[in-house]
Amino acid sequence: MKKFLLGSVATAIFACSGTAMAANFVAGKDYTVVANPGKVEVPGKIEVREFFWYGCPHCFKLEPHMQAWLRKIPKDVNFVRTPAAMNPVWEQGARGYYVSEALGVRKRTHLPLFHAIHAGGQQIFDQKSQAKFFVKYGVPEAKFNSMFNSFAITSKVAQSKKLAQQYQLSGVPAVVVNGKYVVQGEDGKVTQVVSYLVEKERKAK
């Protein structure tokens, strides 16, 4: 597993995935145990929280596997998608994500935005480019801009930063299970490990 540093928008994020299959996944190899576990949003449910950045090619590669997993998500699992805001560029993307969520268009824009960046080669990373993208989905540019730096959105970004620090994340994609375990990678193994950890937590109840 490799860590990465983001020097510019054009800088690629290095791979952080594993492909080996295992009947029983191992802490320290297939997932990391969180030193300071976090609280879940919905008490009584097992939380699966995905940290991502729209500009991350590995997040884009993982997304189809996450979408397939979500189609069969167990009823006792609460899935939370969290845009990482671990540097200034990512924070711009996180603000755009939370605005789209607040305006009720996230479900329609999430995958198209990923594809526009990675399949279409569009540089949709700052406030201006995001505003123009969301206009296509019925969001007035002035409305988007007025919300972008609002208190409500800034509070959500601050929470994202706090959680990433608590879970000691060094990069994305990263999937945190029940505030206790971090799974990183870009292929189908990620969802296999997540399911394994969900079952582990289910049995521990």
C-alpha positions, 0 to 999 in steps of 0.5 A: 500500500502506497501513500501519496501527496497531492502536489497539484490537480494534475498529480495522479494519486498513487495506487493503494489497493490489494488484490489477494483473496483470503477466506479470513481477512487480516488486520494490518494487511487487509484493513487497519484497526482505528486507534481512536474509534469514531461514533456512528451517525445512526445508533444501532446500525453498522456504519460504512463510511466512504471517503473519496475525492472526485479527482481521484482515479482510484476512487473512480475505479472503486465506484462501480464496486461500491455501487454494486455493493450498495445494491445489496446493502444489508438493512442493518447497515448505514452507508455514508458518503464523505467527500475528503477535504484533506487539502485545499483542492479537495476541500473545493470538491467537498464543498461542491458535493455538500451543496449538491446534497443540500440542493437535492441533486446529488443522486443525479450528479454523483456518477456523471461528475466522476465520468466527466472528470475521468472519462471526459477529461474535464477539470471540474475542481474549483468553485467556478467549474463546479458551478457551471457543471451543476447548472446542467442539472437545474442548479442556478449558478448564483444559488450554488455560489451563495451556498458554497462558502455558507456556514452550513457547508463549512460545518460539514467540511469541518466535520469531514476534516475532523473524521479524516484526522481521527481515522488517520487517513493518508489518502483516498479511497478509504472505507471506514467500517463502524468507526473501527476499521479502515479499508483502502484499495480500488478493486472488488476486494475492498467490498469483500473486506467491508462485508467481512468487517460488517459481519464481524461487527454484527456478530460482536453485537 
